[in-house]
């Protein structure tokens, strides 16, 4: 903003071009494709980041209702069924919590055999 001085267009936007104007989404898609190619990831739509963010938030223990609000979904089922995936580590953590809650002791079970 300071570098362009009077050329800055204050449109009260969150994401802007270099002069404060509307950001071209095609440029973002092009930049995204370039970045994922540089790091060796397979091509994917930019929108996949939204799904990944939802899954990461869920794996961090953020309640699904909060994730729904962050993503702006009006329907809870959209967030739960389309935008979040259950990761293997999440299943393991759930079973570990189950074991703690019900006092599962693997050593005790081995001794009983």
Steps between C-alpha positions, in 0.01 A plus 500: 500500500774746591703412191221584254393815688225688320450211257351292784127430452338467842201273437489348848592157362664219697707365209612746235725536203818705540307827477206419727270396217320174445722194507488277193418146621661351189833642614460325835420169328806541274722578798358203693570262210856629482561456874364146521705400194816644660451296817420183305130466577257373238276754330188579701228765505559798728165419664659186650668728755156568646440128551849457647446787741175346622665162556798656679271701728307183582824313576596785735185436699305800375128422535325428171246776565784754523651369175159535336486866606858569387424355155168686486284194434133538581461124527692294757484191276697673223790561739481153653449296184682692228768721654655288774678167483594272785875447503650172624672683786161632611367144525805394701463795737133412551586141590782613730251723685259206514772282654578763763133553582432131542841432656618256233836355600677307223757358744228366730325333205828335389560365851148355510568292189 
